[in-house]
Amino acid sequence: GINAEYMGDKFQILVGAQVYENQGATYPEINEVLSMRKLRYCEFVTARNKPHAKTLRTEMLWRGESFWLRNNAPDGGIHHAWRYRNPGEKDRAKNAALANLVQRVKVDRMAEDLKLGEGKAENQNNMILALRGEVVNIIDMNQDGYYSEGLKLPIVMMQFRRKGHLKLDKTGTQYLLAKDDTTGKHTATIIGDMHYGILGFREHIFSYSNSAVGRYMALAEFSFGTLIQRFLTRPHHVRMHYGHPDMSNAFFMKRTGGVSRGSLRVNVNEDIFLGYSMLLEGLRISYSEYLFYGKGRDVEFNAASAFLKKLAQGSVMQLASRQVAELYIYKLTLFQKWALFYGTLSHFTNTYIMDHSIFAFAYAWLLFQVAQVSPHTIGLAGSTAAYPWLVPMGLMMALPTVAEWRLEITYLRMSDFILSVPFFSHQNRISAHIFGHAMHTQKGKYLASGRPLGNKSTSLIDAYLNHGSTNFFPGLKLLAVVMLYSAYGGQVITLTWVVVAAVSYLVAPAMYNAKPAYSKWKTDSKNFFRWLGAPRAFDKDKHRVIRWGTYGSLEKLFPLKVIRDAEETKDGGFVPEEQFVNDWLSYAKGRGREQSLETYWHYEWFEYLTDLDGDREGDRTFKEDGVRLVQELAAICLRYVFWVIIGTFLYFVKKEFPPPGEEPISLFEPDYHVISMLCIFIADFYSQRFNRRLQYWESKTEKVDSRSGCVPTSESFGPLIAGLFSVAYPVAFLAILFSDGFYSHLKHLVGYSLFAGIGVGLLTDLVIALRNFRLNRVHPDQYTRKFVRVMALDNIMFWSPILTCYRAVFSITYVFMSTCYLFCCMVASVHNTWLFNSAVAKAAAKE
C-alpha cells in the first residue's frame, strides 16, 4: 500500500536490455519476470530500429524507438507522465491476462538514430530516458550489490546533499530554489545538487579464486581500486569514473546527454569521459572507504588480453579527445596534471617505453659483443651497465599491490610474485604493441572480451590468432639476439631478464591454459598442423569477373535476394565490389582465420592497411599520400634498422675473434647445417605453392559457393606437408645442438635464418607499402580500394616466401608451447593422483 508506493517514488531499479534489432527475443524473458512478479519493482528499457521512410533514391531511413516496461501493479503508477507518451499502449503479449499485468510505454527520444556509437555506451544513454531521481548507481552485468551495503544508502545520500532555501512561485503551487536573501523562505536539504558529481568506493573482486588469471587480475584491480584512487581523490581531486559501480549525479547526466560518450573512434574507453565532463563542469568527485560493491574481472587468458587491448587503444584515443585537451590546457594545475597523467594515461606510455627498452638493452649488448667491447671494459669506464640486473624496473609496478595488501591483509605470497611474472610480462607486451599500433594508425575500436569462465580451455590456434604478432615474433627475436650474443662469447647472465621476458612471451598462453590434458594436446597439434598447411579460401575467378566486367549478369555471381536487399536499403543500388569485400571480411574474420594461416595473414594485413587508409572518401592530394608513405617507410626502417647494422658488423667481423673453445670461423663460410636448413626452407616454400595450385585445380571440378566467395581446399596434402616441415625445423635445430662445434654452427644457423627472414620481411613490407600507395592514388573510391587491395595482398602472398617464414616461426613456437603444456599436464596428473590417494587414505583410516 502506502509503503510500496513510497518505495516506488523514492527508488527505481532500471534494467537496460541491450538488444536492438533482435528485441523480440528478449520480450518473453521480460514478460515472465514482470508477470510472475519475481522482481516486483524492476523496470526495463528496450529499443529497436524501425523502418521509417524511403528517399527518392530508394534509400531506407531508420528511426530508433525506445520503450519503458514495468509491472502494472495496483500499488504502482507511472511517475512523471509528462516525459512519456502513449501511456495506454500495452506490451506485445498474446495472452490477455499477461497484457494486463505488463505495461509498455513509448519514450520520446532526442535523436532519431538508435545506435551512433558502441553498444554498451548507447545502451546506458538509452536508459537515461526512463530514469528518475537525483542519484543513480550504475552497475554493469559483471558487478554485484550486497544487502549490507544497501543499509548504508542513507549515509551515501547525505554526501550528495546541500542546504538551500525554497520559496513559493507566483502561482503558489510549487517551491523553487531561492538565490537571494532568506527572508520568508523555507530551509531545506537538497539531494543531487549540481556541486557534487561522483562518489566512488572500493570493490570486492569475487572472481579472485576462480583461476590463476582471475587472481592476478584481482590483485591488479585491488591496488588500483584502493591506493591509486585514494591518491587521485585526495589531495588532487582528479579521480574519474572507470566503469566501477559509482554513485553519480543524475541531474548532470540528464543535462549532458547520458552516462557515457559513445563515439566509435574517440570514446573507446567510454566510462572515463563521464569523469572528464564532470571535472570540466567543476563538480566534485569523491572516494569513500566505508562502501564496497562486488565485481568480477576476467578470469580467462585470452579475455584478459582482449581487455588490455581495449584499454591500450582507448588511452591513445583519449589523447585525441576534446575533454583531455581542455583539461590539460585550461582547467588543471600543474600537480593535478601530473597526478591525472601518471594515474591514467601514463601506465600505457610507461609500458610502451619499458617494452622497447628490453629490445634496446638486448640489441646494445649484442653490438658491444660483436665490436669486442666486454662488460669489463664497460665497467672500467665507470658505467653500471656492466653489472647484471638483479631487480628489473618492471617489478616496481608491483609495489602498490604489495604495500596495500600488507596494510590491509598480510604479506603477499611469494608464489604470486614468481608465477605472475610470465602473465604480466606477456600482458605488458600486448599493451605496448597495441598502444604503438594505435599511435601509428590513429585508430582504435571497442573489443568485447566475452568474459568466459576460468575453466575454459583454449586451443593452439586461438593462441596464435591472439598472440602471434604481438608476442610470438618479438619473443623469438629476443631469443635469437641472446643466442647470437652467446655464440660470440657473451655471458647469458648479463641478459637474464631478457631471456625471462622472451620465454614469458612464448609460453604464457600454454602456462595459464585451463585443464591441461594429453588428449587435448594431441587434438590441438593435429588441428595446428592442418591450420599451417591449409590454403586460403579466396575466389580469384569471381574477383576477376567483377573487376574486369566480363560477366553477363550479377545473378550468376550473387544470389538474387542479396541484390534486391541492397537495392532497397542502399543509396546507389547494388555494388558488387562492396558485396564481395563484405562477404570475404565476414568469412575471414569468423571461421576463415581459424582454418588457415594464409587467411590469417591476409586478413591481418588487410585490416592494418585499412586502418592506415582511414575513413576518407574521394581524392586525396599527392602530398597527403606521400606523407603517409614516408611515415610507413620510416616505421619499416625502425623495425629493421638494427638488423641492417648488426648484419654489417657480422659481415666484417674478424676471423681471429672466435668464441671460447672454438676454431676461428667466419659467419659467411659454408656450413652443411645451414645448407640443410636452407633446403628445408626452399622445399617448404614450393610445397605451399603446389598446394595452392592443387586447390585451384580442385576448384575447377567442384561447385563454388558464391555467397561466401570461398572455394574447396585440399584436405590431405596441406596438413601433411605442414606436419612434415613443422617437425623438420626443430629436428634440424636439435641436430646442431648435439653436434661438434656447437657455437660455430649456432652462429651460422641463427645468422643465416634470422637475416634471411628479416630480408624477406623487409622486402615484403616495402612491396606492400609501395603497392598500397599506388592503390590510394589510382582508386579514390573507398570500396574500390578495398576490393583491389584484397587481390593485391593475395598476389603478394603467392609470390613472397613470407608465409614460409611464418610457418618456421610458428613451428619453433609450437615446440616451446608444447613443452610447457606437457609439463603442466604432468604436474596436473601428479596432483590429481596425490589428491586421489589422499582421499583413499583418509577413507581407509576412518574405516
N, C-alpha and C positions, 0 to 999 in steps of 0.2 A: 503494500500500500504506500503510505507516506514515505517510509524509509527507502523503499525501492525507487520511488520517483526522485527522492533526494539524491540517491546514489547515481541515478541516470543523469541528473542535471550536473553533478559535480565531477564525475569520472566517465571516461569513454575508452573502450577497448576497440581499436580500429585495426583491421587486418587488410593489407593490400595483396590481392590475388594477382600475381604478376603473370597474367595470361592475357594477351591482347587479341590477336587474331583467332586463337583457339579458346575463346572464352567459354563456349558452350560445354567443354569437357569439365569445367570446374563447377558448374551450377549444381549437379547432383550432390556433390560433397557439401556445398554451401547450404543447399536446401535441407540436407539431413541434419547438419549442425543446428540450424535455426529452428526447424520444425520439431526436432526431438528435444529442444531446449537444453542441449548439452552445454552450450555456452550462452546463457540467457541474455547477457548484456554485451555480447560480442557483435560487432558490426563489420561489414565487408565493403570494400571499394573495388570495383572491377571496371574494365574498359575494353573497348573494341574499336576497330576501324570499320566504317560503314561507307559503301559507295554513295557518293553524293550527286554527281552530275558529270556530264561529258562536255568537253570543249568542242570547238568547231573541227578540230583535227582528231577527233575520237580519243582524246586523252582522258582517262578516267580520273576524276577528282575524288579523294577520300577525305572523310571528316571523322574525327575522333569523337567518341561518346563515352561518358563516364556515368557510372551508376553506383548508388549507395543502397546497400541491402542491410536489413535489420529484422529482428524478430518483432512481429506486430503484436506484442503482448499488451494486455489491457492496462497494465500499470506503467506503460512507457509510451510516449508520443514522439512526434517529430519536432525537434527543437530548432529554433531559428528558421522557421519555414520560409522566411524571405530569401534565403540563399538557394532554395531549391524550386523546382517546377514540376508539374505533373505529379502531385503527391498521391493521386489515386491509382497510378499505374502499378500493377501487380507483377510479381515475378513470373517468369516463364515456367509454369508448373502445370502438368496435365491434370493433377489431382486438385479438385476444387477446394478440399479441406486444407491442402498444403498451401494453396494460393492465399487463403485467408490468414494463414499464420506468418507468411513471409511478405514483407513489404519492400518494393523496389522503387527507388526514386531516381529520376534522371537529374544530373547535376550540370549546371552551366559551366562551360569550360572557357578559359581565357584564350586558348589557342586552338585552331582547328586541327592542326597536325597532332596525331596521337603520340608519336614517338620521334622526337627530334634528336635525342641523344641515346645514351646507353640505357638498357632496360631497367637496371636497378635504380638509377637516378630518376628516370621518368616515372617509375612506379611510386617512389616516395613523393615526388611532386604531385602526382595524380591524387594521392591520399589527402593532400592539403585541402582539397575542395570540400571534403566532408569533415574536416577537423574543427572542433570547437574547443574552447578552453584557453587558458593562459599559459600553461606549461605543458610541454609534450616530452614524453620519454620515448626515444627512438630505439627500437630493439630489432636486430636482424634475426634471421632464422637460426643462426649458429649461436645465439645468446639466450640467456635464461634469467628469470627474475625469481627471487626466493621470497617466501612468505614473511620471513623475519625482516627482510629489508622493506617490505611493504608497510610494516608498522612504523617505519621511520619517515614516511612521506610527509606527515605534518611538519617535521623539522626541516625537510627539504623545501617545502613551500615557503617557509619563513625566510629562506635565503633569497627568494625572488620578490620579497615584499618591499614596500616603501610607504612611508607616512605621507598622506596627502589630505587635501581639503576638498569637499564636494559642495556644490550649490545647485539649487533647482534652476531648470531652464525657464524660458519665458512662458512656456505652456504650463509649467508646474507639474509635469508628469514624469520627468526623469532627472536624475542627478548628473551633472557634468563636473569635470575636474577644474578646480579654480586655480588660477595662476597669480592672482593679486593678493591683497590682504585677506586675513582670515575672519573678518567681522561677519557675523551672522552665517557662518558656514559650518558644516559638519566635518569633524575629523574622522578619517577612515584609513584603513590599511589596504593598499593597492597591491594585488598579486599580478606578476607578469609585466612589470613596468619596463620601459624601454632603456633603463640604465643597467640591466643585468641580462647577459646573453646565454652563457652555457655554464652548467655545473657538471664537471667531470668527477669520476670516482674510480675506485680500484676495481679490479676484476679477478674473479676466481676461475682459473683455466681448468675446467673439469675434464679436458682431454689429456691431462698431464700423464696419466698412467696407461693410455691406450696403446702406445707404441714408443719405440725409441725416438722416432722423428717427432711424435707428439710431445715427448718430454723435453727435447731440445727447443722446439718452437715455444713451449710453455715457459721455459727458462728465459728465452729472449723477450717474450711478451711480459714476463714478470718484472724485469728491470725497467722496461720502457713504461709500463703502466704504473710504476711506483716512483722510483728515484728520479727518472728523467722528467716525467710530467710534474712531479713536485717541484723540481728545479725550474722548469719553464713557467710555472704559475707564480711562484714567489722566489725571487723578487722581480722577475722580468715581465710577468703578465702576458706571455705570448703562447700559452698553451692553446692548441687548436682542437677541432673535432676530428677524430681519427677513425670514425666508424664504430666507436665504442657506444655502449648504451647510456649516452649522456642525457641529462635534463636540459632542455633548450627552451628559449623564449618563443612561444608560438606566435605572438603578435609580430615579431620581427620576421619570422619565416613567411607568414602570410603577406607581409608588406613587400618582401623582396622576391616572391615568386616560388618559394619552395625550400626544401631541405638542402638539396644538392644542386650543383651546377653540372649539367649533363651533356656538354659539348662532346662530340665524338672524338675530337682530336686533342683539345686542350685539357679538358677535365677528365683525364683518365682516372686519377685519384679524386673521385667526386666529393668525398666526405669532407676533406680538409678545407674546401672552399667555403663551407659554412662558417668555419672559424675565421677565415680571411675576411669574409664580408662583415662579420660582427666586429672584428677588430678595426676595420676601416670606418665603421659607423660609431666607434667609440664606446662600445658595450664592454662590460666586464666579463672575463672568462675565468672561472674559479675551479678549484680542485678540492675534493673532500676526501678525508681518510676514514670516515665512520660508515660509509655506504659502499657496498660492493655487489655486483651482479655476476652471473656466470657467463662464461664464454668458451666456445670450442674452437681451437686452432686446427690447422691442417696436420693430419697425422700420417699422411702417405707421402712418399718421397717426391714423386712427380708433381703432386698437388702443391707441396711446399715450394718446389721450383717455379711452378706457374705463378704462385702468389708473389714471389720475389721478382719475377719478370715484370709483373704488372706494376709493382711499386717502383722499380727502376725506371721503366718508361714514364710513369706518372711524374717522377721527380724531374725528369727533363722537361716535360710539358709544363710543369709548374713554373719553371724558369722563363717560359714564354708567355705567361699569363699576365693579364692586366692587374689583377689583385696583388700579386707578388711584387711587380714593378712599382706600384703605387705605395705599397708598404715600405719598401726599402728606400725609396727616393724621398717620400714626403712625411710619412707618419711616425716611424720608429726612431728611437735614439740609437746611439752607437752600440751600447751594451745590449739593447734589445735585438738589434740586427745580428750581433754575434750569437746571442742565445738562440734566436729563431733559426739561423743558418746551421749551427752545429747541432741543434736538436731535431732538425728535419732533413733538409736537403744535403747537408754535409756528409751524412752517412754514406750515401752512394758515391759522392765525389771522392771521399777518402778511400772507399773500397776500390774505385777505379784506379786511383793513384797507387795504392798498395799492390794491386794485382799487376800493374805494369812494372812496378819496382822489382817484383820477383824475376821477371824476364830480363830486365836491365841488369840486375845483380848477376844472373847466370851468364848472360852474354859478356859482361865485363870480365868475369873470371876466366872464361874461355879465351878471350882475346889476350888477356895477360899471360895465360899459359902458352899459347901459340907464339907470342912475342918473347918467350923465355923470361918473363918477369915473375919471379916466385913470390909467395907470401912473405918469405923472409926479407926479400928486397923491399917489398911494400912496407913491412914493419920497420925497417931501418929508416925509412923516410918519415916515420912518425905517424903513420895512418893506423887507426884502429880497425880498418877493414881487413887487416892481416889475420885477425883473430876470429875463430869460428863463432858464429852467433849461437848462444845457448838459449836465449829467450827472444823470439821474434816480436816485432812490434804489433803484429796482429793479435797476440794474446792479450794486449792491453784492452782490447774491446770487451773482454770478459770481466774486467774489474767492476763495472756497475752491478752485474749479476752477483758476483762473489760478495761484494760489500752489502747489498740489500738482503741477500739470502742469509748471510751471517748475522745481520742486525735483527732480522725477524724470526728466523727459524734456527739454523745451526750451520755448521760448516758444510760446504758443498762437497759431495763425494768425489774422490779422485777419479773414479770411473767416468763421471760426467765430463771431466776435463779430457781424459785420454780418448774416450770413444766418440766425443763430439767434435774432435779436431777434423777428421775426414768430412763430416757432414757440413760444418760451417766453412771449411776451405772450399768444398765443392760449390756451396751456395753462393759464397762471395765471388767466386769466378763467374757464375751465371749472372749475378747482379752487375758485375763490372762489364761483361760482354754486352748485355742488353743496354746498359747505360751508354756505352760508347756507340752502339748501333743506333740508338735513338738520337744521340747527338749528331751523328753523321747524316742520317736520313731525315732528321727533323720531323719525325712522325712517331706516334705511339697509339696503341689500341688496347682496349679492355680485354683481359684474359680471364676466363672463368676457370677456376681450379677444380670445381666439382666437389671438392671435399669428400673423397671416398673414405671408406673405413681403413683403419690401420692394418687390418689383416688382409688387405688386397695385395695379391702378388702380381707384379708387372713382368712382362716378357723382355727378352733381349732387344727385340725390335723397337719396343717403346723406349727403351733406354737410349738407343741410337737416334731415334727421332727427336727426343727431347734434349739430349746432351751431346750429340755428335759434334756440331760446330762450336758449341760453347765450351766444352770441357775435354773431349777426347783428343782432338787435334792439338790444343795447347799442352795437354799433359804429355803426349808423345814427343812434342817439340822440346819440352823441358828435359825429358829423359834422354833424348838424342844429344842435347848440349852436355848433360852430365857424362854420358858415355864418351863423347869426344874429349871432354876435359880429362877424364880418367885415362883414355888412350894416349894422351900426350903427357902423361906423368903427373897429373894433378891428384891431390888427396880428396877423396869424396867427402870427408868430414867437413870440408870447407863449404860444401853445398848441401849440407844435411837437410835443411828446411826446404830447399828447392826440390829434393827428392821426395820429401813428405808431401809437398804440395802437388807434385806430379802424380804420385801414386794415389792421392786422395781424389784427384780429378778423374782417374781411371776406374777405381774400384768402389767408389761410394755408392753408385746405383745398385751394385750387387751386394754390398755390405749391409745396406739397410732395406733390402728386399724381404718382404714378409714370407713366412712359411717356406724356407728352403727345402727342396726335395730333389733327390737324384733323378726321379722320373720326370719331373718338370724340367730339369736341366737338359735331358735328352730331347724332350719335345721342343724346347726353345732353341736348341742347337740346330735341330732339323729345320725349323722354320727360318732360322737366321741364315743358313746356307741357301735356302730357297729364295730368301729375300735378296741376298747378294747376287744371285745368278739370274733372277727373272728379268727379262727385258721390259722396257717401258711400254705402257699401253697408250699409244698415240696414233691416230688415224691420219697418216700423211696424205693419202689419196683424197680424203674429204677436205683437208686443208687446201690442197692444190686446186680442187674443183671450185671451192668458194672464192679463192683469191684470184684465179685467172678467168673466172666466169665461163667455164666450158660446160656448164650444166644446162639441161633443158628446163627443169622445174625444181623448185625448192622442196616439193613433196617427196622427191627421191632421197633427199638428204635429211630432212627433219619431218617429224610427224605433223599431220595437218592441224591437230589440236594446238600444238605449240605455236604454229604460225598464226592461227586465229586468235589465241590469247594475247599474243604480242601485238597484233593489230588493234585489239580493243583497249589495251592498257598502256601502250607506249606511244609517245609522241614521235611521229615519223614512220610508224609502221614497224614491220619486222626487219631486223638487221641480222643477216646470217653470221657476220663476223662476231658480233656481240654474243649471239646464242652459242656459237662454237666455243668461245672463251669461257663463258659461264658454265657450259657443260663440262669442259675439261677441268676447270677450277673446282667445281663441286666434286668431281671424281678424284682429282689429285689430293685435295685437302682431306677427303674422307678416307676411303679404303685404298686409294692409289698409292700413297706414301708407304702404307703398311704392306704392300705387295711387292715392291721392287725398289732397289737402291736408285735406279735410274730415274724413276718418277720422283723420288725424294729430292735428288739433286736438281732435277728440272724445276720442281715447284719452289724450292728454296731460292734459287737464283731468280726465278720469275717474280716472286714476292719482293725480293731485295731491289730489283730494278724498278718495279712498280712503285715502291716506296720512294726511291730516288726521283722518279719522274714526278711525283706529287699528284695533285688533283687538277692540274692546269688543263685547259681545253683551248685548242686553237694554236696558232703560230706563236713561237717564242723567238726572240731575236737571236742572231748568231752569237752575240756577246753573252747572253744568258746561258745558252747551251755550252758555249766554250768555257765559261766559268765553272759550270757543273762538271765538265770533262776534266778540267785542270784539278778540281777538288778530288775527283775519283782517282786520277792518276797519282796525285800526291798521297792519297790513302794507300794505294797499291805499293808505292815506293816505301812508305813507312812500314808496311808489312814485310817487305823483302830486303830492306837496305842492309840489315845486319848480315844476312846470309851472303850478300854480294861481297861485303867487307871480309867476312871470315873465309869465303872461298878464295879471295885474292891472297890472303895471308897463307892459306894452306897450299896454294899453288907455288908460292915462292919460299916455302919452309925449307930450312937447311937439312940436308941428309945427315949431318953429323949430330943431330939432336934427336936420338931415338928415345923411346920410352924405357923405363928401367928394366934391364934384363933382356932386351930385345936387340936384334940386329938393325943397323940403320936401314931404313926403307922409306921411300917417298910415297906420298899419297896416290900419285898417278902412275905408279908401276903396276903391271898386270898382276892379277890375283885370281886364281881359279874359283875361289869362293864368290868373288864379285861377278865373275863371268857367269857362274851358275845362277846367281840371283837375277842377273840381267836377262838370262834366257827364260827364267820363270816369268818375269815381268812381261817380256815380249809375247810369250805364248798366252799369257792371261789376256793381254790386250786383243790379240787376234781371235781368241776364242769368244770374247764378247762380241766382236763384230760378226763372227759367224753365227752366233746365236741370234743377233738382230736380223740377219738375212734369213735364218730359219723361221723366225717369226713372220717375216714378210711373205715368205712362200706359203706358210700356213694360212695367212690372211686371204690369199687368193683363192683358196679352196673351201673356205668356210664363210658363213654369213656374218656380216659386220653389224654390230648393234649400233644403229645410227643415233640413238638417243643419247648415249654416253660418250660416243666418239672413241670407243675402245676396240681393240682387235684381239683375237685369241693369241695366247703366248705359248711357248714350248714349256711343257710341264716336266720334262725329263732331263734335257741336255743342260739347261741353265743351272739348276741346283747341283747337278753332278760336277760340272767344271768349277762352280763356286766352292763346293766342298773340297775338291782336289787342291785347288790353288790356295784356299784358306789354310790347309794343312801344310802345303809346300813352303809357305813363307816362314812359319815358326820352325819347321824342321831344318830349313837352311840356316836359320839363326842358331839353333842348337848345335848344328854341325860345326859352326865356327866357335861356339862356346867351349866345346870339348876337343878342339884341335890344338896343335902346336902353334906357337906364335900367336896367342890369342889377341894380344893388344894390337899387333900389326893388322891382322885380319879384321878385328873390330873397327880399327880406324878406316880401313878400306870400305867395309860394308856400310858403316854409318855415313862416311863421307860421300860415297857414290849414291847410296839410296836416298840420303837426305837431299843432296844437291840436285839429283835427278827429279825428285818430287817437287822441290822448290822451283826448279826450272819449268816443269810442266805447269805448276800452279801459276807462276808469274806470267808465262805466255798466254795461258787461258784467260786470266784476269784482264790482260791487256786487250786481247781479241774481243772479249765481251764488252769492255768499256768503249772501245772504238766502234764496235758494231752498234751498241746502244746509242751512241752519239749520232751515228748516221740515221738510225731509225727516227730519232727525235727531230732531225732536220727534214727528212723526207715526208713523214706522215704526221700532219698536225692533229688529226683526229685521234682521240684517246683510245677508242676501241680498235681502231686500225693499227695503232702502235702495238697494243697488246696482242692482237691477232698475229701480226708479223713477228713479234718478239718470241712467241711460243715456238714457231718453226725455226727461228734463228738459233735459239738455245738448243733445240733438238739436233740441228746440224752440227753445232759446236761439240755437243756431247758425243756425236757419232765419230767425228774425225779426231778429237783430242783424247789422249790416254789419261785424262784426269780421273775418270771413274776407276781405272786400274789402280791409281794411287789411293783412291778412297777404299777400294777393296783390300789393298795391302794394309792400310792403316787400321781399318776395322777388324781385320783378321788378327793383327797383333793385339789390338784392344780386347778382342774376344778371349785371348789367352789370359790376360790379366783378370778380366771379369770372371771367367770360368774358374780360375784358380781360387779367387776369393769366394765365389759362390759354393764351390765344392768344399772348401774349408768350413764355411758356415753350415753346410749340410752335415758334415762330420760332427761339428760341435752340437748341432741340434739333435742328432741321433744319439750321441753320448749323453746329452742332458735328458732326453726322453727316457733312455734306458735307466739312467740313475733314478729318475722320478718313479718309474715303474717298480724298480727293485726296492726302493724305499717304501712305497705303498704296500708291496707284498710283505716286506719285513715287518711293518707295523701291524698289518692284519694278522700275521702269524704270531706275533708277540701277544696280541690280545687274546687269541685262542689258547 
